[in-house]
Amino acid sequence: MAEQEKKKGGGSSWLRETRGELKKVVWPDRKTVTKNTGTVLLCSLCVGACIWVFDFAATSLVKMILAVFGG
């Protein structure tokens, strides 16, 4: 029976239900968005720095091994 109701409603009922659900969402205020954006940027910077350090160390290690073994 539920399938028949969905077929009758078509796309308009889906749009109506979606709009109703979006009204229930609690959207964050500007201060919260700014704080969360700063946190994401800081964490991304830290992860990028860690990747850079490990990449530099690995590259240096490979170069050192090649220099020792005459590669």
N, C-alpha and C positions, 0 to 999 in steps of 0.2 A: 504494500500500500504506500509506503514511503517513497518507493521508486516512481510510482505513478504521480505523486505530488511533485516530485522533483522535475519530471518530464513536463508537466503542465506549466510550472513556474518559469522554466527557461532561464535565460541569463539574467533577467531582471530581478528575480528573487535572490540569486547569488549576489548581485550587486547591492541589493537592499541589506542582506545579511552581513556582507562585508562592511558596509558603511556603519551598521549598528555595532559591529565588533570594534571598529576603529574608534567609535565614541567612548568605548569602555577603557581604552588605553590611557594610562596615566603618563603623559608626556613630561620629560624632564624640563626644568627651567634653565635659563641661560647660564646661570652660575654652575649648575651641575654639568652641563655640556662642556663648558670651558674647562672645568676641573678634570673631567674624564679625558678630554682631548689632550690636555697637558700630560696626564699620566701615560696615555698611549704613546705620545711622542717621546717622552723620557725613556720609557721601557724600550721602544724601538731603537733609540740611540744607544742604550746600554747593550742590547743584544747585538747591534751592528758593531760596536766597539769590541765585544768579546769575539765575534767572528773574525774581525780584522786581526786581533792579537793572535788567535789560534792559527789563522792562515799565514801570518808573518812567521810565526814559530815553525810551522810545518815546512814552509818554503826554505827557511834558513837551515833547518835540519837536513832536508834533502840536498841542498847545495853543499853543506858540510860533508855529508856522506859521499857525494860524488867527488868532492875535492880530495878526500882521503883515499878513495879507491881509484882515483885517476879516471873518472868518467867523462 
